[in-house]
Amino acid sequence: MPFVRHRMLEICGALTLCALAAPAFADAKPSATPSAVACEAAPANMACIPGGAFTRGSNAGPKDQRPEASIWLQTFYMDVHEVTSAEYKACVRAKNCPKSGPAYNDFSRPKQPINGISWHDAVAYCESVGKQLPTEAQWEKAARGTDARLYPWGNEKATCERAVIKDKRGRSCGVKKIGSKPNTGRTFEIGSKPKALHGLYDMSGNSWEWVSDWYSKSYESCGEACEGVDPKGPCDGASECKGHHFKIVRGGSWYWDASYATTTYRRRHFPKNRPFHHFGFRCAATVQQAQAIAK
């Protein structure tokens, strides 16, 4: 697999962190064991996701999740929580982020996840704090780990004990929104449900989360850009990508039932967030970015 070797050499040349991981690629057989590149102390409110292989996608369910495949990622860091309304508004006040946010009432409490922003807004925020939007593969590995679990806590179906979703009581686990259209529900404050894999909160439910990749109708149709080492999706994440018009949100939300709150479900939408939807995000960081943040 020359593409895998080429990407591995690019990463090793840039990071000088892959000497111990490289042998796994000599025969183009990524190991299921995380990379020997050790996690360092994570910046505040971030978790380290160890490098190595994981199972991405699923051969069951929607076709855009197919095929299931082993993907290799370098060590990276992920925000423990979704970015909050207070954090995003501070970025706006500092003139580093476009003014944006929810169109519904009862969504702007300081510790609720910021909602109703575009993909571009999310990128601006992450860059303002020295981070980046996670790639789709990074998001899925952070949520799924190396055992191909369907939910961040395991394979048990999402319930309101574990996630903010729609259940038989209604949206938001039956908690009504203040004001008009109360039955549409609302997000909860971050960390209202138990933490799951890697100590991350709300990777399932609460708010859909933007990731950086352009959407393709399946991983198979995406081809090499969705394979190998640290894939970035169609056009390798370039700002424009001919034939691709959608970005991706992951994780489900307060508005939808458990079937959307899996570690594999992919939802597409226009990066300008038009028509308007209540999407949020969290940020990721490379090893170098994390080191810079910690200084």
Backbone torsions as a table, in degrees:
resi	resn	phi	psi	omega
1	MET	NA	86.5	-176.2
2	PRO	-59.9	-31.9	179.7
3	PHE	-61.9	-43.1	179.8
4	VAL	-61.5	-46.2	-178.9
5	ARG	-64.0	-40.7	179.8
6	HIS	-61.2	-47.0	-179.9
7	ARG	-65.5	-37.4	179.3
8	MET	-62.6	-42.2	179.8
9	LEU	-66.2	-37.9	177.1
10	GLU	-59.5	-47.8	-176.4
11	ILE	-67.8	-44.6	-178.7
12	CYS	-64.4	-38.0	178.8
13	GLY	-65.3	-36.0	-177.3
14	ALA	-80.4	-33.6	-171.2
15	LEU	-107.7	-21.1	-173.6
16	THR	49.0	41.7	-177.5
17	LEU	-121.4	3.5	-165.0
18	CYS	-110.1	10.7	-174.8
19	ALA	-57.0	-38.4	-178.3
20	LEU	-81.2	-23.9	-178.0
21	ALA	-86.4	-25.2	-173.2
22	ALA	-57.5	-40.6	-178.6
23	PRO	-56.0	-28.5	179.4
24	ALA	-63.7	-20.0	-177.0
25	PHE	-102.6	-2.0	179.8
26	ALA	-59.7	-36.4	177.8
27	ASP	-105.5	16.1	179.1
28	ALA	57.0	39.8	179.2
29	LYS	-129.5	84.4	-179.0
30	PRO	-57.0	136.9	179.5
31	SER	-75.3	146.7	175.4
32	ALA	-78.2	-9.2	179.0
33	THR	-85.7	136.0	179.2
34	PRO	-54.3	152.7	-178.8
35	SER	-56.9	154.3	175.4
36	ALA	-73.4	-9.3	176.3
37	VAL	-65.7	116.2	-172.1
38	ALA	-78.9	147.0	170.6
39	CYS	-70.4	135.7	171.2
40	GLU	-95.7	174.3	178.7
41	ALA	-57.1	128.0	-176.2
42	ALA	-76.4	146.2	171.7
43	PRO	-58.4	162.2	-179.4
44	ALA	-54.6	134.8	175.8
45	ASN	64.2	25.6	172.9
46	MET	-127.9	160.1	176.4
47	ALA	-124.9	145.2	177.1
48	CYS	-86.0	131.5	176.2
49	ILE	-108.3	110.0	-173.1
50	PRO	-62.0	143.7	177.7
51	GLY	-67.3	158.2	179.1
52	GLY	138.9	-169.0	-176.8
53	ALA	-89.9	153.4	170.8
54	PHE	-150.7	164.6	178.5
55	THR	-90.9	116.8	178.5
56	ARG	-106.6	142.0	176.7
57	GLY	83.1	-177.7	-177.8
58	SER	-154.3	142.1	176.1
59	ASN	-87.0	0.5	174.8
60	ALA	-109.8	161.1	177.1
61	GLY	81.3	-158.4	-176.1
62	PRO	-55.8	145.4	-176.7
63	LYS	-65.2	-24.2	-177.5
64	ASP	-72.7	-7.0	176.2
65	GLN	-90.0	-0.1	-171.1
66	ARG	-104.4	152.6	-3.3
67	PRO	-88.8	159.0	170.5
68	GLU	-64.2	134.9	-176.5
69	ALA	-153.7	158.5	175.4
70	SER	-87.8	124.6	-178.3
71	ILE	-122.6	144.0	-177.0
72	TRP	-112.7	129.3	179.0
73	LEU	-123.3	143.9	171.7
74	GLN	-74.1	158.0	176.6
75	THR	-53.3	136.5	176.6
76	PHE	-148.0	176.6	-177.7
77	TYR	-124.4	146.2	-177.1
78	MET	-131.2	140.0	174.4
79	ASP	-57.4	135.9	178.2
80	VAL	-67.3	-35.2	-177.8
81	HIS	-120.8	160.1	167.2
82	GLU	-64.4	147.7	177.7
83	VAL	-63.5	133.7	-174.3
84	THR	-90.2	166.4	175.6
85	SER	-59.1	-43.1	-179.9
86	ALA	-63.1	-42.2	-179.4
87	GLU	-65.4	-43.3	-179.4
88	TYR	-67.4	-41.3	179.7
89	LYS	-63.4	-33.8	176.4
90	ALA	-64.7	-36.6	177.3
91	CYS	-66.1	-38.6	176.9
92	VAL	-63.8	-45.2	179.9
93	ARG	-61.5	-33.1	178.6
94	ALA	-80.3	-0.5	179.4
95	LYS	63.8	30.0	176.4
96	ASN	-103.4	-11.0	-178.9
97	CYS	-132.2	146.2	174.3
98	PRO	-65.8	146.6	175.8
99	LYS	-66.7	126.9	-175.5
100	SER	-164.4	169.5	177.3
101	GLY	153.9	-170.4	-173.3
102	PRO	-67.4	150.5	175.4
103	ALA	-99.9	-10.4	178.2
104	TYR	-95.6	150.8	170.0
105	ASN	-75.0	162.6	179.0
106	ASP	68.2	26.9	176.8
107	PHE	-122.7	6.2	-171.7
108	SER	-116.2	20.7	173.3
109	ARG	-63.2	144.5	-173.1
110	PRO	-52.5	-36.3	-176.3
111	LYS	-99.8	6.9	170.1
112	GLN	-76.7	150.5	176.3
113	PRO	-64.7	139.7	175.5
114	ILE	-59.7	138.0	-177.4
115	ASN	-135.5	158.9	174.6
116	GLY	80.1	25.0	-179.8
117	ILE	-108.8	161.5	179.3
118	SER	-84.9	168.8	174.2
119	TRP	-60.6	-39.5	-179.6
120	HIS	-63.2	-39.5	177.5
121	ASP	-62.2	-41.8	-179.6
122	ALA	-64.1	-42.5	177.6
123	VAL	-60.2	-45.3	-178.8
124	ALA	-59.7	-43.0	-179.6
125	TYR	-63.6	-51.0	-176.8
126	CYS	-59.5	-41.1	178.5
127	GLU	-64.8	-34.6	-178.1
128	SER	-66.0	-23.3	179.6
129	VAL	-107.7	17.7	175.8
130	GLY	75.7	23.4	-178.7
131	LYS	-123.5	-162.2	177.9
132	GLN	-153.2	160.9	171.9
133	LEU	-65.0	141.0	176.1
134	PRO	-66.0	147.0	168.6
135	THR	-67.8	164.4	178.9
136	GLU	-61.8	-39.3	179.2
137	ALA	-65.1	-40.2	177.2
138	GLN	-62.9	-45.5	179.7
139	TRP	-58.0	-46.7	-176.3
140	GLU	-67.1	-39.0	178.5
141	LYS	-66.8	-39.6	179.3
142	ALA	-61.8	-36.3	-179.7
143	ALA	-81.6	-31.1	-167.1
144	ARG	-105.7	-25.8	-177.5
145	GLY	70.5	-154.7	-175.6
146	THR	-108.0	6.8	-178.2
147	ASP	-111.0	16.8	174.9
148	ALA	59.2	32.0	-179.6
149	ARG	-66.5	150.7	-176.9
150	LEU	-87.6	-18.8	177.7
151	TYR	-134.9	159.1	-177.4
152	PRO	-59.8	-22.4	-179.1
153	TRP	-99.3	-8.4	-177.6
154	GLY	146.6	-144.9	-179.1
155	ASN	-109.7	4.1	176.9
156	GLU	-74.4	136.3	-176.1
157	LYS	-57.2	146.5	178.2
158	ALA	-61.6	133.0	174.8
159	THR	-132.4	171.2	-179.8
160	CYS	-72.5	-9.1	171.7
161	GLU	-74.5	-23.7	-174.8
162	ARG	-111.7	-25.2	-171.8
163	ALA	-151.6	156.4	176.6
164	VAL	-90.4	102.0	-175.8
165	ILE	-140.3	-177.3	171.0
166	LYS	-89.1	129.2	173.2
167	ASP	-127.1	-164.5	-175.4
168	LYS	-64.0	-17.9	177.5
169	ARG	-83.8	-15.8	-179.8
170	GLY	126.4	-174.3	179.8
171	ARG	-66.5	153.5	-177.2
172	SER	57.1	36.2	-179.8
173	CYS	56.8	29.8	177.0
174	GLY	88.3	-1.9	177.4
175	VAL	-79.5	122.7	-174.5
176	LYS	-87.1	151.5	176.8
177	LYS	-81.1	142.4	176.2
178	ILE	-71.8	139.4	176.3
179	GLY	96.1	-150.0	-176.3
180	SER	-70.0	153.8	179.4
181	LYS	49.0	56.1	-175.8
182	PRO	-60.0	-29.0	-176.4
183	ASN	-74.3	-7.5	174.4
184	THR	-73.0	-15.3	177.6
185	GLY	72.1	-170.4	-177.7
186	ARG	-158.9	166.6	173.3
187	THR	-71.1	157.7	172.4
188	PHE	-95.9	164.5	172.4
189	GLU	-62.9	147.9	-177.5
190	ILE	-56.7	144.7	176.6
191	GLY	75.5	16.3	180.0
192	SER	-73.9	-21.2	178.3
193	LYS	-110.3	162.1	-175.5
194	PRO	-60.0	147.2	174.7
195	LYS	-69.7	155.4	-178.5
196	ALA	-123.5	-144.0	-175.3
197	LEU	-51.9	137.5	179.8
198	HIS	63.7	11.4	-178.8
199	GLY	76.7	17.2	-179.1
200	LEU	-86.4	146.6	179.0
201	TYR	-110.8	146.0	169.1
202	ASP	61.1	28.1	171.9
203	MET	-71.5	-17.8	174.0
204	SER	-118.0	120.4	178.1
205	GLY	79.9	-171.6	-177.2
206	ASN	71.6	-73.0	-179.9
207	SER	-139.0	134.0	168.1
208	TRP	-56.8	146.8	-176.8
209	GLU	-125.0	126.4	175.5
210	TRP	-64.8	141.9	167.4
211	VAL	-121.9	171.5	-168.2
212	SER	-80.0	-26.0	-168.9
213	ASP	-69.8	151.8	164.1
214	TRP	-73.5	148.1	-178.6
215	TYR	-83.7	139.1	170.0
216	SER	-125.4	156.1	-172.4
217	LYS	-68.7	-15.4	172.0
218	SER	-166.9	162.4	175.4
219	TYR	-66.1	-32.4	178.5
220	GLU	-63.0	-45.0	-179.8
221	SER	-68.4	-26.3	177.5
222	CYS	-68.4	-36.0	176.4
223	GLY	74.1	-142.1	-173.2
224	GLU	-60.4	-28.7	-179.0
225	ALA	-65.9	-17.3	178.3
226	CYS	-110.8	16.8	-177.6
227	GLU	-123.4	179.3	170.7
228	GLY	75.1	-134.7	-173.1
229	VAL	-106.0	128.9	177.9
230	ASP	46.2	55.7	-179.1
231	PRO	-65.7	145.1	-179.3
232	LYS	-115.5	6.2	177.4
233	GLY	85.1	-173.9	-177.1
234	PRO	-49.4	138.1	179.7
235	CYS	59.8	19.1	-179.8
236	ASP	51.7	34.8	175.1
237	GLY	80.0	14.4	178.7
238	ALA	-58.9	155.6	-175.6
239	SER	-63.9	-27.9	174.2
240	GLU	-127.8	146.3	-175.4
241	CYS	-146.1	104.4	-176.0
242	LYS	-55.0	130.7	178.6
243	GLY	85.0	-2.5	-179.8
244	HIS	-121.6	126.3	-173.1
245	HIS	-123.0	-8.6	-174.9
246	PHE	-116.8	146.9	165.5
247	LYS	-100.6	-171.5	-170.9
248	ILE	-131.7	141.6	167.9
249	VAL	-118.7	150.0	-175.2
250	ARG	-131.9	157.4	166.5
251	GLY	100.4	-8.3	-178.4
252	GLY	75.8	-174.7	-177.4
253	SER	-160.7	178.1	177.8
254	TRP	-59.1	-23.8	-170.6
255	TYR	-87.3	-20.9	-172.5
256	TRP	-116.5	159.5	-175.6
257	ASP	-80.0	-178.4	-172.1
258	ALA	-61.0	-26.4	-176.9
259	SER	-65.4	-19.7	178.7
260	TYR	-93.5	-13.7	-171.6
261	ALA	-94.5	29.8	-178.6
262	THR	-90.1	173.1	177.8
263	THR	-81.8	-3.5	-176.0
264	THR	-118.2	-15.5	-174.7
265	TYR	-68.3	134.5	-178.3
266	ARG	-119.2	129.8	176.0
267	ARG	-121.8	132.7	-178.6
268	ARG	-99.7	153.1	174.0
269	HIS	-164.8	158.2	179.7
270	PHE	-66.4	136.9	-176.7
271	PRO	-61.5	-25.1	177.6
272	LYS	-79.0	-1.6	-180.0
273	ASN	58.9	45.9	174.6
274	ARG	-130.0	121.2	2.0
275	PRO	-64.2	155.6	-170.7
276	PHE	-69.8	132.7	172.9
277	HIS	-136.6	159.4	-177.8
278	HIS	-92.1	79.0	178.4
279	PHE	-103.8	150.7	176.1
280	GLY	-126.0	-154.8	-178.5
281	PHE	-174.2	169.7	165.6
282	ARG	-138.9	165.1	-176.4
283	CYS	-106.9	160.3	174.3
284	ALA	-125.5	169.0	178.0
285	ALA	-145.9	141.9	171.1
286	THR	-73.5	172.9	176.4
287	VAL	-58.4	-44.3	-179.3
288	GLN	-65.3	-42.9	178.3
289	GLN	-62.1	-42.1	179.3
290	ALA	-62.5	-40.2	177.9
291	GLN	-63.5	-40.1	179.9
292	ALA	-67.2	-39.9	179.0
293	ILE	-63.8	-38.2	-176.1
294	ALA	-72.8	-17.4	-177.5
295	LYS	-71.9	NA	NA
